[in-house]
Amino acid sequence: MKYRKLGRTGLEVSEISLGTWAFGNNVYGGVDEKDGIKAIHEGMDLGINLFDTAPQYGTAEQDGVAEIVLGKALKGIRDKVHISTKFGRNPTMFGGASQFYKSRVIDSVEESLKRLQTNHIDVLFFHSPFGPDEIQDDVWEGLEQVKKEGKVGFVGHSISMFHQTENMAREWAKENKIDVIQVVLSLMNRESQELVEELQKYPIGVVARECMANGFLAGVFTKETVFTPGTLNARYSREEIIERINQVDDFSFLMRNDIDNMPQAAMKWVLDQKGVSTVLSGAKNSMELKGAASASYANSYTEAELKRAIEVLKKNFEAA
């Protein structure tokens, strides 16, 4: 495993990190607690040292199920890794509606620390604000308080509704209010790429997520795949599924001697994008983890290969 600086935080993070959304609910099919703990330990064995979680990764009955799993897995070995979690959304509160204000920051951090069985969080992300109107002014007082108390190291913005919120990230980075962003970035979604490159002048750490395009780049879906109701990909129509499968086929040229499968190729492509600090894997088992980690030690793509990928991306965009 190779390591990179997480922007101006100075934290050394593994090129491949592990997201725990699947450990908290059934959005990706669900993972048993013991299997989640095993996956976290196997990730550490592979050199992964950044684990991302959130209070929202839970159920309507219980917040932060994934945080609880991570806390159990890291008990006694917490000092060997970095943890990022989030605030502002809880499945048990207001139907998951946003809560970006001072008292909620303070309470959410305390709740997360308890579930994680730790005394500090390395990076605390705003959990996907949908627009500036959701942010109350006193939220920054709350964030400053938890940082002064040593409970939070750095603040980040996990970006959703990209075009409605990218300017928030720009302003917050410029004003030194955030140190890290978390963005969707994959061969099938490049809308954040310009922002990622732009913020390197500060520099802002970048955690790239959904690099497998919600599993489509993992090579396990076919044009006949039927997604279970309630899972993330159930939103796609049959026509959209076929279109995405065809797009994946177009990227087969990215596989070569040291990159022999599409998941590895997809993650390596993201790692090769300027400004990316780490690629967040949603792996749930040993086989998926090893495949994700292998992207770190594969050779970087050549300029010619990256140029061809851009041409394929443009073709797909124009066709859409």
URPEGI-V34762 format. One record per residue. N is the residue number from 1. RES is the residue in one small letter. NEAR is the number of other C-alpha atoms within 10 Angstrom. D_LAST is the distance of its C-alpha to the last C-alpha in Angstrom with 2 decimals. Layout:
n=N res=RES near=NEAR d_last=D_LAST
n=N res=RES near=NEAR d_last=D_LAST
This chain:
n=1 res=m near=15 d_last=36.80
n=2 res=k near=15 d_last=36.30
n=3 res=y near=17 d_last=36.57
n=4 res=r near=16 d_last=35.34
n=5 res=k near=17 d_last=36.49
n=6 res=l near=24 d_last=34.62
n=7 res=g near=23 d_last=34.56
n=8 res=r near=15 d_last=37.70
n=9 res=t near=18 d_last=38.80
n=10 res=g near=10 d_last=40.37
n=11 res=l near=17 d_last=39.59
n=12 res=e near=17 d_last=39.09
n=13 res=v near=22 d_last=36.25
n=14 res=s near=28 d_last=35.03
n=15 res=e near=29 d_last=31.78
n=16 res=i near=33 d_last=30.68
n=17 res=s near=28 d_last=31.51
n=18 res=l near=28 d_last=31.48
n=19 res=g near=24 d_last=29.91
n=20 res=t near=26 d_last=31.83
n=21 res=w near=26 d_last=29.59
n=22 res=a near=22 d_last=29.95
n=23 res=f near=31 d_last=33.73
n=24 res=g near=29 d_last=33.90
n=25 res=n near=21 d_last=32.24
n=26 res=n near=16 d_last=30.20
n=27 res=v near=18 d_last=26.68
n=28 res=y near=19 d_last=26.20
n=29 res=g near=13 d_last=28.88
n=30 res=g near=15 d_last=31.93
n=31 res=v near=21 d_last=34.47
n=32 res=d near=14 d_last=38.23
n=33 res=e near=18 d_last=40.17
n=34 res=k near=13 d_last=42.12
n=35 res=d near=15 d_last=39.04
n=36 res=g near=24 d_last=37.44
n=37 res=i near=21 d_last=40.64
n=38 res=k near=16 d_last=40.72
n=39 res=a near=24 d_last=37.17
n=40 res=i near=27 d_last=38.11
n=41 res=h near=17 d_last=41.26
n=42 res=e near=16 d_last=39.50
n=43 res=g near=25 d_last=37.03
n=44 res=m near=19 d_last=40.05
n=45 res=d near=10 d_last=41.56
n=46 res=l near=18 d_last=38.50
n=47 res=g near=19 d_last=38.94
n=48 res=i near=24 d_last=36.48
n=49 res=n near=22 d_last=38.16
n=50 res=l near=24 d_last=35.63
n=51 res=f near=23 d_last=34.87
n=52 res=d near=24 d_last=32.61
n=53 res=t near=28 d_last=33.31
n=54 res=a near=26 d_last=33.60
n=55 res=p near=29 d_last=35.72
n=56 res=q near=27 d_last=32.58
n=57 res=y near=25 d_last=32.34
n=58 res=g near=23 d_last=34.77
n=59 res=t near=17 d_last=35.35
n=60 res=a near=13 d_last=36.44
n=61 res=e near=9 d_last=39.97
n=62 res=q near=15 d_last=39.91
n=63 res=d near=23 d_last=38.27
n=64 res=g near=27 d_last=37.50
n=65 res=v near=26 d_last=37.95
n=66 res=a near=30 d_last=36.07
n=67 res=e near=30 d_last=38.40
n=68 res=i near=24 d_last=41.35
n=69 res=v near=23 d_last=40.22
n=70 res=l near=27 d_last=39.69
n=71 res=g near=22 d_last=43.07
n=72 res=k near=18 d_last=44.82
n=73 res=a near=21 d_last=43.25
n=74 res=l near=20 d_last=44.27
n=75 res=k near=12 d_last=47.74
n=76 res=g near=11 d_last=50.20
n=77 res=i near=9 d_last=47.61
n=78 res=r near=18 d_last=45.70
n=79 res=d near=10 d_last=46.90
n=80 res=k near=10 d_last=45.06
n=81 res=v near=17 d_last=41.54
n=82 res=h near=20 d_last=39.48
n=83 res=i near=22 d_last=38.08
n=84 res=s near=21 d_last=35.39
n=85 res=t near=28 d_last=35.08
n=86 res=k near=27 d_last=33.92
n=87 res=f near=25 d_last=35.30
n=88 res=g near=23 d_last=34.32
n=89 res=r near=25 d_last=32.99
n=90 res=n near=25 d_last=35.13
n=91 res=p near=18 d_last=34.34
n=92 res=t near=17 d_last=37.92
n=93 res=m near=15 d_last=38.01
n=94 res=f near=10 d_last=36.57
n=95 res=g near=10 d_last=33.83
n=96 res=g near=13 d_last=32.21
n=97 res=a near=14 d_last=32.23
n=98 res=s near=19 d_last=32.52
n=99 res=q near=23 d_last=36.00
n=100 res=f near=23 d_last=35.89
n=101 res=y near=20 d_last=39.55
n=102 res=k near=19 d_last=42.71
n=103 res=s near=14 d_last=44.47
n=104 res=r near=16 d_last=41.38
n=105 res=v near=25 d_last=40.73
n=106 res=i near=19 d_last=44.33
n=107 res=d near=14 d_last=44.44
n=108 res=s near=19 d_last=41.11
n=109 res=v near=23 d_last=42.27
n=110 res=e near=16 d_last=45.54
n=111 res=e near=16 d_last=43.86
n=112 res=s near=25 d_last=41.52
n=113 res=l near=20 d_last=44.47
n=114 res=k near=14 d_last=46.39
n=115 res=r near=20 d_last=43.67
n=116 res=l near=27 d_last=43.01
n=117 res=q near=19 d_last=46.78
n=118 res=t near=17 d_last=46.68
n=119 res=n near=14 d_last=48.05
n=120 res=h near=23 d_last=45.13
n=121 res=i near=23 d_last=41.36
n=122 res=d near=18 d_last=40.02
n=123 res=v near=24 d_last=36.86
n=124 res=l near=30 d_last=36.29
n=125 res=f near=24 d_last=32.77
n=126 res=f near=24 d_last=31.90
n=127 res=h near=24 d_last=29.80
n=128 res=s near=20 d_last=26.53
n=129 res=p near=24 d_last=27.76
n=130 res=f near=16 d_last=25.37
n=131 res=g near=16 d_last=26.91
n=132 res=p near=11 d_last=30.13
n=133 res=d near=8 d_last=31.97
n=134 res=e near=14 d_last=32.23
n=135 res=i near=17 d_last=34.29
n=136 res=q near=12 d_last=38.01
n=137 res=d near=11 d_last=40.10
n=138 res=d near=13 d_last=42.55
n=139 res=v near=18 d_last=39.96
n=140 res=w near=15 d_last=40.78
n=141 res=e near=15 d_last=44.46
n=142 res=g near=19 d_last=43.70
n=143 res=l near=23 d_last=41.69
n=144 res=e near=17 d_last=44.50
n=145 res=q near=16 d_last=47.02
n=146 res=v near=20 d_last=45.47
n=147 res=k near=17 d_last=45.05
n=148 res=k near=11 d_last=48.70
n=149 res=e near=11 d_last=49.80
n=150 res=g near=13 d_last=48.17
n=151 res=k near=21 d_last=45.95
n=152 res=v near=22 d_last=42.68
n=153 res=g near=17 d_last=42.18
n=154 res=f near=22 d_last=38.98
n=155 res=v near=25 d_last=36.44
n=156 res=g near=26 d_last=32.66
n=157 res=h near=27 d_last=29.59
n=158 res=s near=25 d_last=27.11
n=159 res=i near=23 d_last=24.04
n=160 res=s near=17 d_last=21.84
n=161 res=m near=11 d_last=20.00
n=162 res=f near=19 d_last=19.29
n=163 res=h near=13 d_last=18.91
n=164 res=q near=13 d_last=21.91
n=165 res=t near=17 d_last=24.09
n=166 res=e near=17 d_last=23.41
n=167 res=n near=14 d_last=26.18
n=168 res=m near=17 d_last=28.54
n=169 res=a near=22 d_last=28.20
n=170 res=r near=15 d_last=28.88
n=171 res=e near=12 d_last=31.95
n=172 res=w near=14 d_last=33.28
n=173 res=a near=22 d_last=33.03
n=174 res=k near=16 d_last=34.80
n=175 res=e near=9 d_last=37.48
n=176 res=n near=11 d_last=38.06
n=177 res=k near=17 d_last=37.26
n=178 res=i near=24 d_last=34.81
n=179 res=d near=27 d_last=34.91
n=180 res=v near=27 d_last=31.81
n=181 res=i near=24 d_last=28.21
n=182 res=q near=25 d_last=26.11
n=183 res=v near=27 d_last=22.34
n=184 res=v near=22 d_last=19.24
n=185 res=l near=25 d_last=18.25
n=186 res=s near=25 d_last=16.63
n=187 res=l near=21 d_last=14.66
n=188 res=m near=20 d_last=11.69
n=189 res=n near=15 d_last=12.70
n=190 res=r near=13 d_last=14.40
n=191 res=e near=14 d_last=14.83
n=192 res=s near=18 d_last=18.58
n=193 res=q near=18 d_last=19.30
n=194 res=e near=11 d_last=20.73
n=195 res=l near=16 d_last=22.93
n=196 res=v near=25 d_last=24.19
n=197 res=e near=16 d_last=25.32
n=198 res=e near=14 d_last=26.78
n=199 res=l near=21 d_last=28.94
n=200 res=q near=17 d_last=30.59
n=201 res=k near=12 d_last=33.12
n=202 res=y near=13 d_last=34.84
n=203 res=p near=19 d_last=33.92
n=204 res=i near=26 d_last=32.02
n=205 res=g near=27 d_last=31.59
n=206 res=v near=27 d_last=28.07
n=207 res=v near=26 d_last=27.39
n=208 res=a near=27 d_last=23.87
n=209 res=r near=24 d_last=22.80
n=210 res=e near=20 d_last=20.21
n=211 res=c near=28 d_last=19.93
n=212 res=m near=26 d_last=19.44
n=213 res=a near=19 d_last=16.36
n=214 res=n near=14 d_last=18.70
n=215 res=g near=16 d_last=19.88
n=216 res=f near=20 d_last=16.85
n=217 res=l near=27 d_last=17.89
n=218 res=a near=20 d_last=21.44
n=219 res=g near=14 d_last=21.07
n=220 res=v near=11 d_last=22.80
n=221 res=f near=16 d_last=20.19
n=222 res=t near=13 d_last=19.50
n=223 res=k near=14 d_last=17.45
n=224 res=e near=9 d_last=20.61
n=225 res=t near=11 d_last=21.16
n=226 res=v near=14 d_last=22.36
n=227 res=f near=14 d_last=22.51
n=228 res=t near=12 d_last=25.73
n=229 res=p near=10 d_last=25.67
n=230 res=g near=12 d_last=26.08
n=231 res=t near=14 d_last=24.36
n=232 res=l near=15 d_last=21.36
n=233 res=n near=18 d_last=18.80
n=234 res=a near=14 d_last=20.14
n=235 res=r near=12 d_last=17.73
n=236 res=y near=13 d_last=14.85
n=237 res=s near=11 d_last=14.70
n=238 res=r near=13 d_last=15.25
n=239 res=e near=9 d_last=11.84
n=240 res=e near=12 d_last=10.29
n=241 res=i near=21 d_last=13.09
n=242 res=i near=16 d_last=12.49
n=243 res=e near=15 d_last=8.88
n=244 res=r near=19 d_last=10.45
n=245 res=i near=17 d_last=13.47
n=246 res=n near=14 d_last=11.88
n=247 res=q near=20 d_last=10.54
n=248 res=v near=18 d_last=14.15
n=249 res=d near=12 d_last=15.62
n=250 res=d near=14 d_last=14.15
n=251 res=f near=18 d_last=16.23
n=252 res=s near=13 d_last=19.44
n=253 res=f near=12 d_last=20.92
n=254 res=l near=20 d_last=21.65
n=255 res=m near=15 d_last=24.36
n=256 res=r near=10 d_last=27.81
n=257 res=n near=7 d_last=31.51
n=258 res=d near=14 d_last=31.57
n=259 res=i near=19 d_last=28.10
n=260 res=d near=12 d_last=28.10
n=261 res=n near=17 d_last=25.44
n=262 res=m near=23 d_last=21.88
n=263 res=p near=24 d_last=23.04
n=264 res=q near=24 d_last=25.43
n=265 res=a near=28 d_last=22.94
n=266 res=a near=25 d_last=20.44
n=267 res=m near=32 d_last=23.36
n=268 res=k near=27 d_last=24.88
n=269 res=w near=21 d_last=21.79
n=270 res=v near=24 d_last=21.94
n=271 res=l near=23 d_last=25.70
n=272 res=d near=15 d_last=25.33
n=273 res=q near=15 d_last=23.46
n=274 res=k near=14 d_last=25.95
n=275 res=g near=25 d_last=27.61
n=276 res=v near=26 d_last=26.79
n=277 res=s near=27 d_last=30.06
n=278 res=t near=28 d_last=29.23
n=279 res=v near=29 d_last=26.51
n=280 res=l near=27 d_last=26.95
n=281 res=s near=24 d_last=27.04
n=282 res=g near=24 d_last=27.10
n=283 res=a near=23 d_last=29.21
n=284 res=k near=25 d_last=31.61
n=285 res=n near=16 d_last=33.97
n=286 res=s near=17 d_last=35.70
n=287 res=m near=10 d_last=33.41
n=288 res=e near=16 d_last=30.26
n=289 res=l near=22 d_last=32.27
n=290 res=k near=15 d_last=33.51
n=291 res=g near=18 d_last=30.10
n=292 res=a near=27 d_last=28.83
n=293 res=a near=27 d_last=32.03
n=294 res=s near=20 d_last=31.83
n=295 res=a near=26 d_last=28.95
n=296 res=s near=21 d_last=31.57
n=297 res=y near=13 d_last=33.84
n=298 res=a near=14 d_last=31.40
n=299 res=n near=11 d_last=31.44
n=300 res=s near=16 d_last=28.94
n=301 res=y near=15 d_last=26.24
n=302 res=t near=10 d_last=27.23
n=303 res=e near=9 d_last=25.76
n=304 res=a near=9 d_last=24.51
n=305 res=e near=14 d_last=22.74
n=306 res=l near=16 d_last=21.12
n=307 res=k near=12 d_last=20.09
n=308 res=r near=15 d_last=18.49
n=309 res=a near=18 d_last=16.55
n=310 res=i near=13 d_last=15.23
n=311 res=e near=12 d_last=14.25
n=312 res=v near=16 d_last=12.32
n=313 res=l near=19 d_last=10.60
n=314 res=k near=12 d_last=9.80
n=315 res=k near=13 d_last=8.58
n=316 res=n near=16 d_last=6.15
n=317 res=f near=12 d_last=5.15
n=318 res=e near=8 d_last=5.39
n=319 res=a near=8 d_last=3.78
n=320 res=a near=7 d_last=0.00
